[in-house]
Amino acid sequence: MRVLLTGHQGYLGTVMAPVLAEAGHEVVGLDSGLFADHVLGPTPADPPGRRVDLRDVTAEDVAGVDAVIHLAALSNDPLGSLAPDLTYDINHHASVKLACLAREAGVERFLYASTCSVYGAAGGDELVGEDAPLRPVTPYAESKVRVEDDLHELADSDFTPVYMRNATAFGYSPRLRADIVLNNLVGHALLSGEVLVLSDGTPWRPLVHAADIARAFAAALVAPKEAVHDRAFNIGSEVNNVTVAEIAGQVAEAVEGSTVRITGEAGADPRSYRVDFSRFRAAIPGFDCEWTVKRGALELADAYRKFGLTRESFERSFTRLAVLRAATEAGTVDDTLRWRR
């Protein structure tokens, strides 16, 4: 297929593009480029693509495309809380505009990167499946719910949207994100000798490696239509349903000499959920995640050492909020997070 991959210069897109190419697809990219230059280690060659803000996408961007994998978003909860209006403009309205243009252009399959955060306040110890009530507690998660709802209205016999509700990502990518839980805790452990947890450590988190997300999208791209049409799928593994305290413990095991400190200063986190991932395995026979949290922590520690992660880069180059604040203060990006011309 000829696949448009939005966010191809992001944390997940940098891992996913080579996986799609190796599967024989022609990949074209679309990315604002806000984080493209923040790299740790060698970066694989990007696929051909356009540097364009998601809000400025036109019919030309989806012309001649067989499928769209839509990763691009203003990502993570702190960013969404800082600029909720921009979160809805980019994550919701621009995403639906892209889907409408794709449908009009004859694109047959639209894989949407949603999130398990849509279950945010689920609570309890029962596994949450795709038909559970959605209880988003942040603008980021709410924007994902809204897009899913709107894509459902667009689904028809010629247009197949698929809602890939990814667990919290982890693992090494050259375009690193240090503001997601496992990546963050490994960095703190390596740089300070301490695995620092600001919450009370009790919330449940489902985690999934970036490479397993890439493999899941590649599988959904070519799955029989009847298996995926207008369906939501949790992407991850029950093995990686862990509490934040358990994540911290596994990080301490992976980073020799580090110790866990749980301060609780951030208070109780309402986002707590354990997730059932069996629907995707049933739809895609033979698929299962390959990465555990412990293996991912070891991988990250090795990459951080090998490529010389520093405290400055950890805090400034690989934290989304810090990068955007620095760009706006420098005047290279305006208040709407568009490049200044």
N, C-alpha and C positions, 0 to 999 in steps of 0.2 A: 504493500500500500504506500501511497504518498501521505505522510502523516505530518500535520502541523502540531508541533510541540510548543506550547506557550510556557514561558518561564524556563527556557532551555539553558539559561545562564545562571540559574539558581541552584540551591543546595540539592534538590531532588533532580532537577532537569539535567544537571551535569553528570549525574550517575545514570539517568534513564536514557539519554540520547545514544550512548554507545550500545546499550542493551537492545534498543530498537534497531539500530543499524546492523548489529550482528545477526538479528533475526531476519534480515533481508529487506527491511523497509527503507524507503527514501524519506529521510527526516529533514524537515525545514523548521526553523526556529522563529520565535517571536518573543522579544524580551525588552523591557525598558532599559536594561543595562545598569540599573542602580547599584547592583552588587557584583557585577561581572569582574571587576578588577580586584576584588578582595579574595585572595586565594592563598591556600596553604599547600605547598607542594606542586608538582607538575600537573597541569590541567590538560585533559584530552582535547583535541581540536573540536571546536564547536561546529555543529552542522551549519550549512548556509542558512542565513536568517536575516530578519529585519529588526532594527532597534526602534521600537515604537511602543508608546504607552498603551496599555490595554484599552483605555478609554477612547483612544484614537484609531482603533482598528477599523478597516474598511472592507468592502466586498473583495477588493483585490487580494487581501491577505488570505482569504480562504478559497480563492479560485483554483480549480484543479486539484483540490485536496480530497482524499478519500475518507480520512478520519481526522479528528481533532483530539489531542490529549491536552486538557486544560489544567495546568499546574499554577499558572501565574496568579498571584494574589498579594495583597498587603497582609503579610503573614504574622501570626502569633498574637496572643491576647494583650500584652502591654501596648503594642502598636495600635490595636483596635480600640483600646480604652483611651489612648492619647488622642486619636483622631477618628471618632466613630463615624462622622459624616463621610470622610474619605474612604473608610473601610467599606461602607455601603456603596459608595460610588464605584469603587474599583472592584471589590469582591462580588457585589450583587449586580448592580445595573450594567457594568461593563461586561460581566460574564454572560449575562442574558443576551446582551446585544451581540456578543460574539456567537452565541448559539443560534440566534435568529439568522445572522448572516450565513452561518454554516449551513443551516437547514435550507435557506433560499438558494445556496450554491450547489445543493445536491449532495452535501456531505452525509454519509450514511451512518457513521458512528461517532459519538461524542462522549469521551470518557472524562468525567468531571472529578477532580481531586477534592472530595469533601473530607470530613474528619469525624472521628469518634467523639470529638468534643461536643457534638450535637446532643449527646446523652448527659452532658455536664453535671447535672445535679441528681443523677439517678440514685446514688447512695445504695446501701445494702450490699450483701455479698452474692446475690444472684447474678448469673451471667446475663448481659444485656444483648438481645438480638436486634436485628434490623427493624422489627415491627414494634419495638418498645416505644413508649412516649419519648418525644424529643424535648429536652429541657436545657437548652443552651443558656449559659449564664454570662456570656461576653458578646460584644458586637461581632467579633470574629466568627464565633460559632453561629450566632444568629444569621449572619450573612450567608453562611453555608446552607442553612435550612431554607432560607428564602430562594436561593438558586435552585436547590433540589425541587422545590415546589413549582417554580416557573418552568424548569426543564420538563417536568412531568406533563405540563400543559402543552408542550411543543412536540411530545412524542407522537409518532404516527407510524404507518407501515413503511415509510421511507427514511425515517429519522429515529435512530436508536440512542437515547441518552443512557448512560450507566453512571451510577453514583458510587464512587469508590471512597468509602469512609475509612481513611487511613488512621491507624493508631498513631500515637506520638512517635515521630521518626527519631532514629538514632543512627550513629555510624559515621565513618569517615567519608567525606566528599571534599575534593579540592576547594570547592566553594563552600567552606565550612559554615555551619551555624553553631555558635556557642551558647545560644539562648534557649536551647531545648534541653530537657532535664538530664539525660545521660551524658551528652556531650559537655554540658556545663559542669556536672559534678566531676567528670574525669579531668577536665581542665583545672578546676580548683585543687583537686587532689595532687596533680602533678606539679603545679606551680607553687602551692603553699604547704603541701603535706597534709591538708585537711579536706575532708569531704564535708562541705558546709551545706546544711539543709535548713532553710529559713522557716519552713512550715513545721508542723508537729510530726511529719513523717507518716501519718496514718492514711492519707488518701490513696486509693487504688489508681494505678495508671496502666493502660495497655500500651506496649511499645512494639515497634516494628523497624527493622533495619531498612535503610534507604535502598539497598540492593534488592531486598525482598519486595518492596513497593514497586520497583522497576519491573521485576519479573511478573508481578501480579498484573500490572497494566499491560505488559506485552501479551500475557495470556488472555486477558479480557478483550484485547484488540481483535483477536482472531477467533474467539469463541463463537459457537453457533448463536445466531441471533436470538433464538428462542430461549437460550440459557441466560442471557444478560439483558434483554430488551426492557428498558424502563425499570430496572431493578437496582436496589441499594445493596451494597456488599461491605461488610466490615473487613478490613484488610489487616491481618496480623496473625498472631498465634496465641492460644490460651496459655502456653508456657510462659509467655511474656506479659501476663497480667500480674503485676507486682505492685507492692506499696512503695512509696517514695523511700521509706526507711530501708526496705529490702534492696532497692536500687543502690542506695548509698553503701550498704554492706557489701554488695558485689563489686562496687567501684573500689572500695578499700582493699578487697582481695586482689583486684587487678593491678592496683598501683601500690607496690610494695612500700611499706613504711608509712603509709597514710592512715589517718584515723578519722572516724566519723564524729561530727559534732552537729547535733540537732538542736537548734536554738528555739524554735517555735515562735520567733518574734513576728513572723508574718501572720500568725493566727491560723485558725482553721480554714482550710481550702474547701469550698463547696464542690469543686470539681472532683468527683470520686466515682469511678465506675469500673467494673470488670466486664469484659466483652466476649461474646460468643462469635467465633470466626468460622463456624462450620458451613454456613451457606455458600461461601465462595469455594470452599473445597468440594462441596457437592456439585456446584455448577461447573467447576474446572477440575475434572478428575485427574489425580496425580499431582496437583499443586499443593505445596506446603512451604511454610517459611523455613529458611535454613539457618537463620542467625538467632542465637540466644543473647540475652542481656550481658551475661558474663563474657561471651566471646566478643561482643561489640565493645565492651569496656577495654579489653585487652588490645583490640585493633586500634581504638582511638588513642590509647596511651602510647602505643608503638608509633603511630603516625605523628602525634604531637612531638615526641622526642626526635624522630627522624627528620622532620621538617622544621624544627626549631620554633615551636610555639612560644611566644613571649607573653608576659602579662599584658603589655600594651596592646598587642594584636588581639589577644583573647577578649579583652574588654572593649576595644574600639573597632577593630576591623571585622570581627565575626559576630557582633551583636547587632541585630537589625536596627533597633532603636537608636543606638549610638551612631551608626553609620548615617542614618537619615538626619539626625540632629546635626552632625558635623557638616553634612552637605548643605543643609539649609542655612546654618550659621556662616558657612563659607560663601554662600550666594550662588552655588552651582545648581542648586535645586530650589524651586520656589515653594510657597506655602501649600501648594496643591500636590507637591512631590513630583512635579514635572521638571525636566531639565530646562534651565534658562538658555535661551538661544543668543 
